[in-house]
Amino acid sequence: MINPHAGFRSIEHASEWLAQRRWFGDKGRDIVDIRSQFAVEAMVGLSSVRLEVVEIDFATGEPSRYFLVRDPDDSDTDHIEDDDVRAWLLRGFAEDRALPHPTGELRWSTHDELATQVGDIATSSRVFRGEQSNTSVVYADTVMLKLFRKVEPGQNPEVEIGHYLTQNSNFRAFPRLLGSIDLISGGGVTTVVAMQQFVLSKGDAWSWLLAGLDESVFASQSVDEMGKLGRRTAELHAALATGTEAAFAPNRIIHSHAAVLYQEALVELNDTIARLDAHGIPDVECLGASLRSALEDLLLLEGTWRIRIHGDYHLGQVLRTEADDFAILDFEGEPSRPLNERRATASPLRDVAGMLRSFDYAAESARRQHQDVLFEQWRALARRRFVEEYTTTVQASRLLTDGMDVERRRRLTAAFEVYKALYEVRYELGNRPEWLDIPLDGLRRIANAVP
């Protein structure tokens, strides 16, 4: 019989245990109930492992679902820390493992490439400690198992896009998808694990940049590298624009779609301006008027195309590889958005704007660390080079240039930057007020450029 608190001794025990997990995304919300939605158990050596999806109700807001790997006899244990359990998870791909449950099954699926490697690498694994919202396990620096912690019914975009790029494109600046573990229940699929190629790297692009930007030669060379990143971004979008199946087919943007996006952006602008005014930021009404004009350019989307995009694109989502190139990661989209929104098509310029906002944050972070005004110059040069290389490379895609001249692309990118920076302002107001000036300065620069 399933414990009424999904294996935890009490709600208080569940709250304490989950609060200590880096991947738990609902910290600060009071748990009122936790129950098991799906659970299977298996013997691993002399121990038992329980793979479970739990649904958690909170005092406010919508419930959340999390995937847990635990010892059913010790509710304080996260079994992903067990070497034998990690090896067992990987071996499931060679065995075509399926664990039955009264309402469905947990199924391992893979490509032959991974199945032939399992025996050699299963016993050499480590938990990757840099992960925030998921848990990743690296096997022999060859493959990586990404365990999705917060889950929703449906195929995770990380797996969906990874499978598409691996099987249907020549784009290779990303970790190839090698397999997945899916919960099959009631005719639906919930992806709980992605198995990917492990990319040897010097860390993510954010850390790589900040470690060297204070050195003049590195700073100069990194501007060229941001151009290379612009090319890789354009190549990603060109690959995603070739889809024909329903989940990847490009859609021409009609007026009503552009108008809805514009209205949504106006709502966020009005809310943000009201919050800034409440915090005593001067001249916000004037700023708001200019930004409304900038957001109106979202109507220029009509006649252009929307495709599957990264959806949460910034320097932390890109690896600087050992080969001095870039690999793009984490196609899950913005974690705070529902799955249907993260799987939706959108203008690729949304990704472009996200990366440009990341350059602003990198430049200001470096300036605060080293007190050097030259980082403002780096910011301007890096942004320009990224956009130039992106614009040049994307010309190879007839679809992505259809109805998109240089001026329209510039104005739309600025509008998406405003949209992104509005979110950043609200986030910084609520979490890091000392960082507020970064998105606020970005908004002011765009407002000053509005005719």
C-alpha positions as CSV (number, residue, x, y, z in Angstrom):
1,M,0.0,0.0,0.0
2,I,1.3,3.4,-1.0
3,N,2.2,5.7,1.9
4,P,-0.3,8.6,2.0
5,H,2.6,11.0,1.9
6,A,4.4,9.2,-1.1
7,G,6.9,7.5,1.2
8,F,7.7,10.5,3.4
9,R,7.0,10.2,7.1
10,S,4.9,13.4,7.1
11,I,4.3,16.6,5.1
12,E,6.9,18.3,7.3
13,H,9.4,15.7,6.5
14,A,8.7,16.0,2.7
15,S,9.0,19.8,2.9
16,E,12.3,19.6,4.7
17,W,13.8,16.9,2.3
18,L,12.7,18.7,-0.9
19,A,13.9,22.1,0.3
20,Q,17.4,20.6,0.5
21,R,17.4,19.5,-3.1
22,R,19.0,21.9,-5.6
23,W,16.5,20.9,-8.3
24,F,13.4,21.6,-6.3
25,G,11.9,24.6,-8.1
26,D,9.1,25.4,-5.6
27,K,11.2,26.6,-2.6
28,G,9.2,29.1,-0.6
29,R,5.8,27.5,-1.3
30,D,4.1,25.8,1.6
31,I,3.4,22.1,0.8
32,V,-0.1,21.0,1.9
33,D,-0.2,17.5,0.3
34,I,2.1,15.1,-1.5
35,R,0.9,11.9,-3.2
36,S,2.3,9.3,-5.5
37,Q,1.0,9.3,-9.1
38,F,3.2,6.6,-10.5
39,A,5.8,4.3,-8.8
40,V,7.7,1.2,-9.8
41,E,10.3,-0.6,-7.7
42,A,13.2,-2.8,-8.8
43,M,16.1,-4.7,-7.0
44,V,19.5,-3.3,-7.7
45,G,22.0,-5.7,-6.1
46,L,20.9,-6.1,-2.5
47,S,19.0,-2.8,-2.5
48,S,15.6,-1.7,-3.8
49,V,15.1,1.4,-5.9
50,R,11.8,3.3,-6.3
51,L,11.2,5.4,-9.4
52,E,8.3,7.6,-8.7
53,V,6.3,10.7,-9.9
54,V,4.8,12.6,-7.0
55,E,2.3,15.4,-7.3
56,I,2.6,18.2,-4.7
57,D,-0.2,20.6,-3.7
58,F,0.8,24.0,-2.3
59,A,-1.1,26.5,-0.2
60,T,-1.2,28.8,-3.2
61,G,-0.9,28.3,-7.0
62,E,-1.0,25.2,-9.1
63,P,0.4,21.8,-8.1
64,S,3.7,20.5,-9.4
65,R,4.9,17.0,-10.3
66,Y,8.5,15.7,-9.6
67,F,10.3,12.6,-10.6
68,L,12.2,10.9,-7.7
69,V,14.7,8.1,-7.5
70,R,14.7,6.9,-3.9
71,D,15.3,4.0,-1.5
72,P,11.8,2.8,-0.4
73,D,13.3,1.8,3.0
74,D,15.1,5.0,3.6
75,S,13.0,8.1,2.7
76,D,16.0,10.4,3.3
77,T,18.1,8.8,0.5
78,D,18.3,10.2,-3.0
79,H,19.3,7.0,-4.8
80,I,20.9,8.9,-7.7
81,E,23.9,9.2,-5.4
82,D,24.4,5.4,-5.5
83,D,27.0,4.1,-8.0
84,D,25.1,0.9,-8.5
85,V,21.8,2.6,-9.2
86,R,23.4,4.9,-11.7
87,A,25.0,1.9,-13.5
88,W,21.6,0.1,-13.4
89,L,19.9,3.1,-15.0
90,L,22.3,3.1,-17.9
91,R,22.2,-0.7,-18.4
92,G,18.5,-0.4,-19.0
93,F,19.2,1.0,-22.4
94,A,21.1,-2.1,-23.5
95,E,18.3,-4.3,-22.1
96,D,15.4,-2.5,-23.7
97,R,14.1,-2.4,-20.1
98,A,10.4,-1.9,-19.3
99,L,9.1,-1.8,-15.8
100,P,5.3,-2.5,-15.7
101,H,2.8,-0.7,-13.5
102,P,-1.0,-1.2,-13.2
103,T,-1.6,2.0,-15.2
104,G,1.3,1.7,-17.7
105,E,5.1,1.2,-17.7
106,L,8.4,2.9,-17.4
107,R,10.2,2.3,-20.7
108,W,13.9,2.7,-21.8
109,S,14.5,3.4,-25.5
110,T,17.7,4.1,-27.3
111,H,19.7,4.0,-30.6
112,D,22.1,1.1,-31.2
113,E,25.0,3.5,-30.8
114,L,24.4,3.8,-27.1
115,A,23.5,0.2,-26.5
116,T,26.9,-1.0,-27.7
117,Q,28.7,1.3,-25.3
118,V,26.8,0.5,-22.1
119,G,29.0,-2.4,-20.8
120,D,32.2,-0.4,-21.0
121,I,31.1,2.8,-19.3
122,A,28.3,1.9,-16.8
123,T,30.5,1.5,-13.8
124,S,32.3,4.8,-14.2
125,S,29.9,7.6,-13.4
126,R,29.6,10.8,-11.4
127,V,26.8,13.2,-10.6
128,F,27.3,16.6,-12.3
129,R,27.1,19.2,-9.5
130,G,26.5,22.3,-11.6
131,E,22.9,21.4,-12.5
132,Q,20.2,23.5,-11.0
133,S,16.7,22.3,-12.1
134,N,17.6,18.7,-13.2
135,T,20.1,16.0,-12.2
136,S,22.8,14.9,-14.7
137,V,25.0,11.9,-14.5
138,V,28.2,11.6,-16.6
139,Y,29.5,8.2,-17.6
140,A,33.2,7.9,-18.5
141,D,33.1,11.4,-20.0
142,T,31.2,9.8,-22.9
143,V,27.5,10.0,-22.4
144,M,25.3,12.0,-20.0
145,L,22.0,11.0,-18.4
146,K,19.8,14.0,-17.7
147,L,17.1,13.2,-15.2
148,F,14.2,15.7,-15.4
149,R,13.0,16.5,-11.9
150,K,10.0,18.7,-12.5
151,V,7.9,16.9,-15.1
152,E,4.7,17.4,-17.1
153,P,2.7,15.0,-19.2
154,G,4.1,15.1,-22.8
155,Q,7.4,14.8,-24.5
156,N,10.0,17.1,-23.0
157,P,11.2,19.6,-25.6
158,E,14.8,18.7,-24.8
159,V,14.2,15.2,-26.1
160,E,11.9,16.2,-28.9
161,I,14.3,18.8,-30.4
162,G,17.4,16.6,-29.6
163,H,15.8,13.7,-31.5
164,Y,14.9,16.0,-34.4
165,L,18.3,17.5,-34.8
166,T,20.1,14.2,-34.4
167,Q,18.0,12.3,-36.9
168,N,17.0,15.0,-39.4
169,S,19.8,17.6,-39.7
170,N,23.5,18.1,-40.3
171,F,23.7,20.5,-37.4
172,R,26.2,19.2,-34.8
173,A,26.8,22.0,-32.4
174,F,24.8,20.3,-29.6
175,P,24.8,17.1,-27.6
176,R,23.2,14.4,-29.8
177,L,20.3,12.5,-28.3
178,L,21.0,8.8,-27.7
179,G,17.9,7.7,-25.8
180,S,15.2,8.4,-23.3
181,I,13.2,6.9,-20.4
182,D,9.5,7.6,-20.7
183,L,6.6,7.0,-18.4
184,I,3.8,5.4,-20.5
185,S,0.5,5.8,-18.8
186,G,-3.2,6.2,-19.9
187,G,-2.2,6.6,-23.5
188,G,0.1,9.5,-22.7
189,V,3.9,9.9,-22.4
190,T,5.9,11.7,-19.8
191,T,9.6,12.0,-20.5
192,V,11.7,11.6,-17.3
193,V,15.2,11.0,-18.6
194,A,17.2,12.1,-21.7
195,M,20.4,10.2,-22.7
196,Q,22.8,12.4,-24.6
197,Q,26.3,12.7,-25.9
198,F,28.7,14.2,-23.3
199,V,30.5,17.2,-24.8
200,L,34.0,17.9,-23.5
201,S,34.2,21.5,-22.6
202,K,35.9,24.4,-20.8
203,G,32.6,25.2,-19.1
204,D,29.6,27.2,-20.1
205,A,30.2,30.3,-22.2
206,W,29.2,32.6,-19.4
207,S,31.9,31.3,-17.0
208,W,34.4,31.1,-19.8
209,L,33.8,34.7,-20.7
210,L,33.9,36.1,-17.2
211,A,37.1,34.2,-16.4
212,G,39.0,36.1,-19.1
213,L,37.3,39.3,-20.1
214,D,39.6,41.4,-17.9
215,E,42.5,40.4,-20.2
216,S,42.7,42.7,-23.3
217,V,43.8,40.0,-25.8
218,F,41.1,37.6,-24.6
219,A,38.5,40.3,-24.7
220,S,39.4,41.2,-28.3
221,Q,39.4,37.6,-29.4
222,S,36.2,36.9,-27.6
223,V,34.4,39.5,-29.8
224,D,35.2,37.3,-32.8
225,E,34.1,34.3,-30.9
226,M,30.7,35.9,-30.3
227,G,30.5,36.2,-34.0
228,K,31.1,32.4,-34.2
229,L,28.3,32.0,-31.7
230,G,26.1,34.1,-34.0
231,R,26.9,31.7,-36.8
232,R,26.1,28.6,-34.7
233,T,22.8,30.2,-33.6
234,A,21.8,30.9,-37.3
235,E,22.7,27.3,-38.2
236,L,20.5,26.0,-35.4
237,H,17.6,28.1,-36.6
238,A,18.1,27.0,-40.2
239,A,18.1,23.4,-39.1
240,L,14.9,23.8,-37.1
241,A,13.3,25.6,-40.0
242,T,13.4,22.6,-42.2
243,G,10.8,20.5,-40.3
244,T,7.8,19.0,-42.0
245,E,6.1,17.0,-39.2
246,A,3.4,18.7,-37.2
247,A,5.5,19.6,-34.2
248,F,8.3,21.2,-36.3
249,A,6.5,22.6,-39.3
250,P,7.1,26.4,-39.7
251,N,4.1,28.6,-39.7
252,R,3.8,32.0,-41.4
253,I,2.8,34.6,-38.8
254,I,-0.5,36.2,-39.4
255,H,-1.8,39.6,-38.1
256,S,-3.8,38.1,-35.3
257,H,-0.8,36.2,-33.9
258,A,1.4,39.3,-34.0
259,A,-1.4,41.4,-32.4
260,V,-1.9,39.0,-29.5
261,L,1.9,39.0,-28.8
262,Y,1.9,42.8,-28.9
263,Q,-1.0,43.0,-26.5
264,E,0.6,40.5,-24.1
265,A,3.8,42.6,-24.2
266,L,1.8,45.8,-23.4
267,V,0.3,44.1,-20.4
268,E,3.8,43.2,-19.2
269,L,5.1,46.7,-19.9
270,N,2.3,48.4,-17.9
271,D,2.8,46.0,-15.0
272,T,6.6,46.6,-15.1
273,I,6.3,50.4,-15.3
274,A,3.8,50.4,-12.3
275,R,6.3,48.4,-10.3
276,L,9.2,50.7,-11.1
277,D,7.1,53.7,-10.2
278,A,6.2,52.1,-6.9
279,H,9.9,51.7,-6.2
280,G,10.5,55.3,-6.8
281,I,12.4,55.0,-10.1
282,P,12.3,58.4,-11.8
283,D,10.9,59.2,-15.3
284,V,9.2,55.8,-15.8
285,E,6.2,57.2,-17.5
286,C,8.4,58.8,-20.2
287,L,10.3,55.5,-20.5
288,G,7.1,53.6,-20.8
289,A,5.9,55.8,-23.7
290,S,9.0,55.1,-25.7
291,L,9.0,51.4,-25.0
292,R,5.4,51.2,-26.1
293,S,6.5,52.5,-29.5
294,A,9.3,49.9,-29.6
295,L,6.9,47.1,-28.7
296,E,4.6,48.2,-31.5
297,D,7.2,46.9,-33.9
298,L,6.1,43.4,-32.9
299,L,3.3,43.9,-35.4
300,L,6.1,43.7,-38.1
301,L,6.1,39.9,-37.4
302,E,3.2,39.6,-39.8
303,G,4.3,37.7,-42.9
304,T,7.5,36.3,-41.3
305,W,7.9,32.8,-40.0
306,R,7.8,31.1,-36.7
307,I,9.7,27.9,-36.0
308,R,10.7,25.7,-33.1
309,I,13.4,27.7,-31.2
310,H,15.6,27.2,-28.1
311,G,13.3,29.3,-26.0
312,D,15.6,30.1,-23.1
313,Y,18.8,31.2,-24.9
314,H,21.6,32.8,-23.0
315,L,25.4,32.3,-22.4
316,G,24.7,29.8,-19.6
317,Q,23.0,27.5,-22.2
318,V,26.1,27.3,-24.4
319,L,29.3,25.2,-23.8
320,R,32.7,26.4,-24.8
321,T,34.1,23.2,-26.2
322,E,37.6,21.8,-25.8
323,A,37.8,22.4,-29.6
324,D,37.3,26.1,-29.0
325,D,33.8,26.1,-30.5
326,F,30.3,26.2,-29.1
327,A,27.7,23.6,-28.3
328,I,24.1,24.7,-27.6
329,L,22.4,23.0,-24.6
330,D,19.1,22.7,-22.8
331,F,16.2,22.9,-25.2
332,E,13.6,22.6,-22.5
333,G,12.6,26.3,-22.9
334,E,11.8,28.6,-20.0
335,P,11.1,26.3,-17.0
336,S,8.4,28.6,-15.6
337,R,6.2,28.3,-18.7
338,P,3.8,25.4,-19.3
339,L,4.8,22.6,-21.6
340,N,2.5,23.6,-24.5
341,E,4.1,27.0,-24.6
342,R,7.6,25.6,-24.5
343,R,6.8,23.4,-27.4
344,A,5.2,26.1,-29.5
345,T,6.7,27.7,-32.5
346,A,8.0,31.3,-32.2
347,S,10.1,33.9,-34.1
348,P,13.8,32.9,-34.0
349,L,14.6,36.5,-33.2
350,R,13.3,35.7,-29.7
351,D,16.5,33.6,-29.2
352,V,18.7,36.4,-30.7
353,A,17.3,38.9,-28.3
354,G,17.8,36.6,-25.4
355,M,21.5,36.2,-26.2
356,L,22.0,39.9,-26.6
357,R,20.5,40.5,-23.2
358,S,23.0,37.9,-21.9
359,F,25.8,40.0,-23.3
360,D,24.6,43.0,-21.3
361,Y,24.7,40.9,-18.2
362,A,28.1,39.5,-18.9
363,A,29.6,43.0,-19.6
364,E,28.1,44.5,-16.4
365,S,29.2,41.5,-14.3
366,A,32.8,41.9,-15.6
367,R,32.7,45.6,-14.9
368,R,31.5,45.2,-11.4
369,Q,34.2,42.6,-10.8
370,H,37.1,44.6,-12.3
371,Q,35.8,48.2,-12.3
372,D,36.8,48.8,-16.0
373,V,34.7,51.0,-18.2
374,L,36.1,49.2,-21.3
375,F,33.5,46.4,-20.8
376,E,30.9,48.7,-22.2
377,Q,32.9,48.8,-25.4
378,W,33.1,45.0,-25.4
379,R,29.4,44.8,-24.9
380,A,28.7,47.0,-28.0
381,L,31.3,45.1,-30.2
382,A,30.1,41.7,-29.1
383,R,26.5,42.5,-29.8
384,R,27.4,43.9,-33.2
385,R,29.5,41.0,-34.2
386,F,27.0,38.4,-33.1
387,V,24.2,40.1,-35.1
388,E,26.3,40.6,-38.2
389,E,27.4,36.9,-38.3
390,Y,23.9,35.7,-37.5
391,T,22.4,37.9,-40.2
392,T,24.9,36.8,-42.8
393,T,24.6,33.1,-42.0
394,V,20.9,33.0,-41.8
395,Q,20.7,34.1,-45.5
396,A,21.2,30.5,-46.4
397,S,17.7,29.8,-45.2
398,R,15.1,31.1,-47.7
399,L,12.4,30.7,-45.2
400,L,14.1,32.7,-42.4
401,T,14.8,35.6,-44.8
402,D,11.3,35.6,-46.4
403,G,9.9,39.1,-45.6
404,M,12.8,39.9,-43.3
405,D,15.0,42.7,-44.5
406,V,17.8,44.1,-42.3
407,E,15.8,46.9,-40.9
408,R,12.8,44.8,-40.0
409,R,15.1,42.3,-38.3
410,R,16.7,45.1,-36.3
411,R,13.4,46.5,-35.1
412,L,12.0,43.2,-34.3
413,T,15.1,42.2,-32.3
414,A,14.9,45.4,-30.3
415,A,11.2,44.7,-29.6
416,F,12.0,41.2,-28.3
417,E,14.8,42.6,-26.3
418,V,12.3,45.0,-24.6
419,Y,10.0,42.0,-23.9
420,K,12.9,40.0,-22.4
421,A,14.2,43.0,-20.3
422,L,10.8,43.7,-18.9
423,Y,10.8,40.2,-17.4
424,E,14.4,40.8,-16.1
425,V,13.3,44.0,-14.4
426,R,10.5,42.2,-12.6
427,Y,12.8,39.4,-11.6
428,E,15.5,41.8,-10.3
429,L,13.0,43.8,-8.3
430,G,11.8,40.7,-6.6
431,N,15.1,38.9,-6.1
432,R,18.2,41.0,-6.8
433,P,17.4,44.7,-6.6
434,E,21.2,45.5,-6.8
435,W,21.1,44.1,-10.4
436,L,18.1,46.2,-11.5
437,D,20.2,48.7,-13.3
438,I,21.3,46.1,-15.9
439,P,17.9,45.5,-17.6
440,L,16.8,49.1,-16.8
441,D,19.8,50.5,-18.7
442,G,19.1,48.1,-21.5
443,L,15.5,49.4,-21.7
444,R,16.7,53.0,-21.6
445,R,19.2,52.4,-24.5
446,I,16.4,51.0,-26.6
447,A,14.0,53.8,-25.6
448,N,16.6,56.4,-26.6
449,A,16.9,54.9,-30.0
450,V,13.2,55.1,-30.7
451,P,12.4,57.9,-33.2
